[in-house]
Amino acid sequence: MEIVIEVKWLPCLSRCLSFGGFCIPLRKSTGHTPVQTSLFQFMAKEVKKKSQIWTIGGGKGGIGKSFMISSIACCLAGKQQRVVLVDLDLGGANLHTFLGMQRPKVTLTDFFDKKAPLASLVVETGIPNLSLLTGMVNSLAPDSIRHTQKARLFKQIRALDADYILIDLGAGTHFHTIDAYLLGDKMMAVIVPEMISLENMYYFIKNVFFRKLINALTEAGLKDLVASTWKDRDKYHIENINQLTDHLHGISPSVAGVVDREIAGFTFDLLLNMVRNDQDIMVGMSAKSVCMKYFGFKARYSGYVEYDEVVSRCINRRLPYLQTHPTSKTAKSLETLTTTLQENKQLIAT
């Protein structure tokens, strides 16, 4: 990284600039030509822009998570943002298919089995500004991932050089999946206008918050409090998350402080897929209201994507949908959704 420092040369000007106690020599400028100097690596790290991490989940499969996250990644890349798409569906990674790619030769298998640096496994997709890290881990079941391996994986994901890091997760509520979801600066949950999808999303988000609360209380020295309370929920007449947090709130002021902080900081974005009519659009509003009423969770209804039967044909033919159908209604709704996510806005009922 090179930082340009412009000075007019004066005889009395010191021949070095000081940064944090380190002196960096300057070379004499001729006229008003900028003096260019490369700062030390530690300075480059200090001024490096932090990547935004977006994660996507939703419980069960078949709701279009991979299509949504790969399409959002393409939209961001089209806005000249450097994007790394990370496929953390261990054992079932298929994001390359949505991008029209053959399966990459390097995958997360090399990270876990060969200890390859994560950045070395990122491959170009052929779409400008968009790279892919695929998770085809044939030799490693999720349960066999050790805590130290997961910590190293998450650390290196955060260190990837990109404006946006988008993480696609496998279906279900395995604690590894939930921990990866919690990596997100923006956590997105995909639903479709079907009752079973909504029930799966509620179950998924409940487990995410449960895990988040356990982690927070563990850091406060109360590792088993949530699990033991939930185990004895019949004794305490606890039937849902709201009642659980109310009970924890009454244990002590310190516990109440942790619970209040975690509830206040827990927000996720609802993305509605496969919308066919105006009635479907309102499903997102209803889901948002249920999250607040029954769980106390703040959800943003960030937008919806219209159904297009062509999507499945593109996937089967390994054709990236946005590149082959850029003017379709679905493509336009994806672009609008991406902008809404970037701006942290949401749809408002009218």
Steps between C-alpha positions, in 0.01 A plus 500: 500500500642841409396822672573832328624784719531839331735763645680808371869462555638749749859505625378489856268205441608188676609230263271248659142464611415330825220243530445352844861549596640362172682732262444465127754673276373735231663567168527856371207613286555700184247783487159379610551133402351279777746324722410133490607269773400146591406460862596197698276194495364574844370835373329333204320265736389791716335687213361194321125518458318232695311249289127464554396142569149397395370155593189324374296222657142387543474152645401235245615484139299562185424868563758648262772611745784424261326672209433807714852534642673436166272754330557762771873440459472561124305821562763629742778409257312688227520808724882476491519345845760227555307195617611160630222243507563229761319167475484353851253228412744231610452185298236652270662808350348603166540877466729451201200362310306825548795692354533282192828346620646154512584377848824671613801277553586665831245500782469517877623140504846647439455737794402228747708208372808678363491818711511714186448874565139590433589789269689261272179303437300794364447466124378739231148441372528668161265772626691826561561580869356166616707213645393169653615282788326167470430260785495157340638315801458134411734372769367695796166470675385816681508322837870424459602866473691594814457830681854608410437426132178700502668792678779501239245483217299794635813706561620449143154572356503836678845570353401443135572801281162619373239769542234236566530140620176310440458165674253232391417243766366149489146413607414422860599626844830323572699716741780541244243641256362737762847616608582581137171686465589711803817613321286735295497875537175449312307177561241412236222241525325376184136397495246411233123564520423161659408420861766230537768747389389753761501236774851392400620860504357562849668183624830597340501856639399376845801267501728778376398728786521212748860438390583871510365530854693194615822645357442835671421347839796262468728802456341641818590180689151346483560223250216261589233746610295505177521126438408406858212749508361374172537139616284582805256716303197305623600577858525873420192498270708610203348432157680736264801727456322802643422316822856367515652847475250633757606227741871564443439871543377439856800296616734792563583849372816371330311228313228751412764729352637226275151394387394859425817565302461186289133564423568864408785401268323212327373601157467307177374561147203308356524420128188363330560280196272361227233771521214459253247768602428790735362267766834317510682830554309556824632171642824681579312761703321228695823313570662819630206564735505145635873526575442808713176386667600147599878517520578866560740497203549800272478395137531716191285392207762595244317394188379225272597326178242412238459141385637410158489143369805580287718500814494121536581456131801730536625304801462168317692638202769665716406847379526796740147641504582871536749487214258325264176680601609845623176679403252254654269599785684259727834658415362847572357386833839352593672828419247692712540254787880534490480879518255478791738268686794732439307797634353309799149590392183291495159477342225691675135393491278750318 
